[in-house]
Amino acid sequence: MATPITGCWVDGTFGAGGYSKALLQSGACKVLAIDKDPTTKVFLKGIQNVYGDMIKYYNQSFADMEKNEEIASRDDIYGIVLDLGVSSMHLDNPLRGFSFKESGPLDMRMGNQPGPTASEIINLCSEATLADLIFFYGQERKARKIANRIVRERKKRKINTTLELAEIIRALVPKNFKKDPATKTFQAIRIAVNNELKDLCKALVFAEKKVKKGGIIAVVTFHSLEDRIVKDFGKIMSGKGSPTNRYSPATSRVNPSLIPINKKPVIAAVDEIEKNKRSRSAKLRVYKKVSDSPSGVLAKIEFPEVELGI
Ligand SMILES: C[S@@+](CC[C@H](N)C(=O)[O-])C[C@H]1O[C@@H](n2cnc3c(N)ncnc32)[C@H](O)[C@@H]1O
């Protein structure tokens, strides 16, 4: 990042603490770290051993940053960073229900939220809802066929495990040498379970209000739905989004509140992809706050919303 790291930062996706640590190492004097998965707290100790109370940890969703008293009351937040999606700890532990490689319960909740779980969605949602969800959140062309097969199979017996679901999909979607045929459907279910797109929109709107002038909003996305949301938000806030958005005022363009630091999103270099396969789909977008006050625009970004009906 070309902009110097300084002041107080919010790391909205603490995970194993890699970003928080890097921020402190690079000059941040305080990091307020958030993760909705309480198991991530184990990574706090190692950072506290070096940086003491320069780091604080909160088990909550980044969608609720405004409810966090410390964050809400501070007027010196210099940067907010989000490294979206699931962590390798989620994917590598079959008991969390994210993996289609090993059998586990169909759960997929990142945090302690009561539900719905992936099992509830797969076994209770209507065929039409499942089809919409897999189509819009998974961008899976065979969504209708998959939804139909899921409903036929669950009439015979409840679908309990990740492998049972993956096998149903693999029987329908042709093999692809790059991706498991179940990838897109699993992404769709995970997004629905964790309310990921709505949470991202809420966090962006809050971040634009909260970060001080000269400060930074940086977001790493892992699929095009997320990236589209961040890109559209950046466009609206930098005064370049045409006010076709049905939620924004249909009058003039917005005075720029944010400017993009890079014209194009930053993607991982080849050697990084070799070390960390997941980084191949990562895109980093960085914005700088250029005004003293929030834009005043109600930046309700459009994205496909599927009502679960359960
Ligand atoms: C890709 S990992 C982040 C890895 C982290 N940057 C690191 O260096 O280890 C994403 C993390 O964000 C968390 N997460 C996802 N959505 C969240 C949300 N709405 N609120 C808070 N944490 C969230 C996940 O639980 C996961 O731990």
The ligand as an SDF file (V2000), in Angstrom:
LIG
                    3D

 27 29  0  0  0  0  0  0  0  0999 V2000
  -10.0250  -14.4830    4.9540 C   0  0  0  0  0  0  0  0  0  0  0  0
  -10.1870  -14.5550    6.6830 S   0  0  0  0  0  0  0  0  0  0  0  0
   -9.2010  -13.2380    7.2610 C   0  0  0  0  0  0  0  0  0  0  0  0
   -7.7700  -13.6040    7.4490 C   0  0  0  0  0  0  0  0  0  0  0  0
   -6.9880  -12.5090    8.1370 C   0  0  0  0  0  0  0  0  0  0  0  0
   -6.8680  -11.3220    7.3150 N   0  0  0  0  0  0  0  0  0  0  0  0
   -5.6180  -12.9830    8.5380 C   0  0  0  0  0  0  0  0  0  0  0  0
   -4.6350  -12.2970    8.2260 O   0  0  0  0  0  0  0  0  0  0  0  0
   -5.5100  -14.0460    9.1560 O   0  0  0  0  0  0  0  0  0  0  0  0
  -11.7860  -13.9030    6.9370 C   0  0  0  0  0  0  0  0  0  0  0  0
  -12.1890  -13.7910    8.3930 C   0  0  0  0  0  0  0  0  0  0  0  0
  -13.2640  -12.8900    8.4580 O   0  0  0  0  0  0  0  0  0  0  0  0
  -14.2290  -13.3520    9.3330 C   0  0  0  0  0  0  0  0  0  0  0  0
  -15.5040  -12.7760    8.9060 N   0  0  0  0  0  0  0  0  0  0  0  0
  -16.1980  -13.0070    7.7840 C   0  0  0  0  0  0  0  0  0  0  0  0
  -17.3060  -12.2690    7.7390 N   0  0  0  0  0  0  0  0  0  0  0  0
  -17.3110  -11.5250    8.8620 C   0  0  0  0  0  0  0  0  0  0  0  0
  -18.1940  -10.5430    9.3900 C   0  0  0  0  0  0  0  0  0  0  0  0
  -19.3370  -10.2090    8.7710 N   0  0  0  0  0  0  0  0  0  0  0  0
  -17.8630   -9.9640   10.5470 N   0  0  0  0  0  0  0  0  0  0  0  0
  -16.7240  -10.2860   11.2070 C   0  0  0  0  0  0  0  0  0  0  0  0
  -15.8650  -11.2310   10.7710 N   0  0  0  0  0  0  0  0  0  0  0  0
  -16.1490  -11.8350    9.6080 C   0  0  0  0  0  0  0  0  0  0  0  0
  -14.1780  -14.8580    9.2250 C   0  0  0  0  0  0  0  0  0  0  0  0
  -14.6590  -15.4660   10.4100 O   0  0  0  0  0  0  0  0  0  0  0  0
  -12.6840  -15.0810    9.0190 C   0  0  0  0  0  0  0  0  0  0  0  0
  -12.0360  -15.3260   10.2310 O   0  0  0  0  0  0  0  0  0  0  0  0
  1  2  1  0
  2  3  1  0
  2 10  1  0
  3  4  1  0
  4  5  1  0
  5  6  1  0
  5  7  1  0
  7  8  2  0
  7  9  1  0
 10 11  1  0
 11 12  1  0
 11 26  1  0
 12 13  1  0
 13 14  1  0
 13 24  1  0
 14 15  1  0
 14 23  1  0
 15 16  2  0
 16 17  1  0
 17 18  1  0
 17 23  2  0
 18 19  1  0
 18 20  2  0
 20 21  1  0
 21 22  2  0
 22 23  1  0
 24 25  1  0
 24 26  1  0
 26 27  1  0
M  CHG  2   2   1   9  -1
M  END
$$$$
